[in-house]
Amino acid sequence: MAATPVRPDLDPALARLAEKGARQLAASRHTAAAANPGEENIRRALSGLSGRQALAILGGGLALAGVLSAIVFAVTQSGSATAAVAVAAGISVLVFIVVRAAIKASPTRIAKERLWVAALPFTLEGYFETLARNPDALWMTLSLTPAWQNAPPDPALLASIVAAVDARTGITEDMDITVKLECSDESVISNTDVVSWTRTMVTRVLVPLHTTCPLTKVRLKRTQ
């Protein structure tokens, strides 16, 4: 049996060296993440905040900054432009920081999503690969291809269930569950619609069906 590692009291010089190395490792991990656009796309998709919502928050914050700066300019005895500009700049920076943080999911949120996928009673393939793709289209077609363990459900029954859950969604002759998602110019910076649609179809359609028509796996695919 291997001995449990310990953290001994280090010589001050060695402790400083270890601290420097820890900072370098953290910087390297940050650089690697920044260089991996797929990971950034996953973080944006799982933030729960669409591009349109982010822009709305940003626009509202900038408008608030303008109003408050006008008020400051009006109430100061000399109509201080410096104070008004300072208020506007401060609020604008704060809003930018908040929006930038909000559009990226935390590592904890990503870990929870991976646990959700792992806990499904069947294998879900292609999910994170789809989220990692650049959402750079004005529309996309998503399809879920189920692999049934035995006989599949009646196609008309599956189509009825799918339509009741999401009127945009239908099934193909091969019984793939498919939807065409229309994106506006303001919402193409994230894959949040992919998350919401996939979760809805999996949790409200496929998981309940699995109890009577067992599935071995389901594959998510995106085409444009």
N, C-alpha and C positions, 0 to 999 in steps of 0.2 A: 504494500500500500504506500503510495507516494506521500511524502510529508507535506503538511499544509504550509503554503508560502507565508512569510512574515515580512513586515516592513520594519527593519531595524532602525535605530537612531543613527543617522548618517553624520559623517564628518561635514562641517559647514560647507566646505568647498564642493564636496560630492553632492550635497543637498542642493546647492545652487545649480550645479550641472544638471541634476535630474529635473529641476524646475524648468531650466532652459529647454531641455529636451522635450518636456511635456508641452511647452508652448509651441515648439516647432512641429510636433506631431499634430496638435490641434489645428495649426495653420495649414498643414498639409491636407488634413481631412476636409477642411473648409474649401481649400482650392480644388480638391478632387470633386467635391459636391458641386461647386460652381461650374466646373468643366463638364458636368454630366447633365445636359439639358433634360434628359428623361426623368431624373430624380426631381428636378425643379417642376416639371409638368405634373408629376404625381402630387407634390406638395400643394400646388395650386388647385388641382382637381379636388383634393380632399379638404380644402379649406372651407367648403360650403358657401363660398362667396363667389358669385359669378362676376364676369368682367363688367357687365352693366351695373351691378350693385356697387362694385368698387369705384367705378367712375362717378356714380351718383353720390357716394359718400365724399369722394374727393371734391366734386363740384360744390356740394353743400358746404363743406368745410371752407373752401376758398371764398364762397359767397359770405359766410359768417365772418371770415377775416376782413373782408371788405366793409361789411356793415359796422363791425366793432371799431375798425380804424377810422371810419367816418365819424363815429360817435366821439372817439377820443379827440379827433381833430376839432370837433365842434365845441366840446366842453372845456378844452384847455383855453386859458385866458387869451393866449396869443395865437390860438389856432395852430398848435405845434405840429408841423408836418413830420418832424423827426419822430415824435412819439407815435403818430399814426402809422408811419412806415414800420416802426419797430414792432408794434402790435400785430400788424398784418403779416410781417415776415415771421414772427414767432408762431402765430397760429398756423400759418401755411406749412411751416416745417413740422409742427406737431401733427397736423392732419396727414401729411405725407408719410411720416413714420408709422402712424397708426394703420393707414391703409396698406402700406408695404408689409407690415407684420400680419395683417388680417388675411391677406390673399395667399398666405403660405401656411400649410398645416404643420403642426409641431411633430417632432419624432414620436411623441406619445400617441397622437392621433393616427399616424401612419401605422404604428404597431398595433393599435386596436383594429384597424381595417384588415391587417394581415391575419389577426386572430379570428376575425369574423369569417374570412375566407377559409381558414383552416378548420373552423368548427362546423362548416356545412356538411351535410350528410353525403355529399358527393363532391367530386373534384371540380373546381371552377378554374378553367385554363384561360389564359390570354387577358385576364382582367388588368393586372398591373402593367402588362405590356401595352395594352390599349391606352391606359391612362398616361403612360410615358410618352406617347406620340405627340407631336406638335399639333395643337388644335387650330391649325391655320386655314381651315376651310369654312365657307359660309354654310355648308351643310355636310352631314355625314350620315351614312347608313350603318346601323349596328345590327348584328345578328347573334343570337344565342343558339348554338347547335347542340341539342340534347342527345346523349347516347343512352338509350334505354336498356336496362338489364334484361328485360323480357319483352313482352309485347308493348308497344307504345299505346297511349290513349287514343281514343277516336279523334281524328283530325277536326271534325266539326265541334266536338266538345272542347278541345284545346283552343280553337279559334274563338269560341264563345267566351271562355274564361279570360283569355288575353284581351279581347275587346272590352270586356267589362272592367278590367283593371286599368287599361290605357287605350282610349279610342284611337290613338295614332298607330297602334301596334297591330300587326297581323302575323300570319304564318305562311310559309311557302309550301310548295308541293312536297318538299322534303321534310316538312314540319320544323323548319327553322323559325324561331321567333324573331321578327325583324321590325325595325322602325327607322324612319328617316327623320333625323333631327335637323330642324332649320335653325341656323344661328344668325344673329344680327352682327353687324360690324363691332358692336360694343361688347359682345359676349364671347369672342373667339379666343380670348387670352387664357381660358381654362377649360378643363374637361368636366366641369361640375355636372353637366347634363348626363354625361356618360355614367357617372357614379349613381345619380338618382334613378335613372332608367334601369340600370343593371340591378341595383338593389331591389327595386320594386318588382321586377320580373322574377328575380330569384326568390325573394321572401314571400311574395303573395301568389305566385303561380307555381314555380318549380318545386319548392320545398313542400308545400301541401300535396302536390301531385306525387311526390316521391313516396309518400306513405302507401299509395295503392299501385303506382306504376314506377317501380324503383329505377333510379338513374345511376349510372356509373360515373359519368362526367358530363360537364357542360362547357362548351368553348365559346368565348366571346370573340367576335371578329368585327373590325371596322373597315368599311370601304368608303370611297369618296366618288 
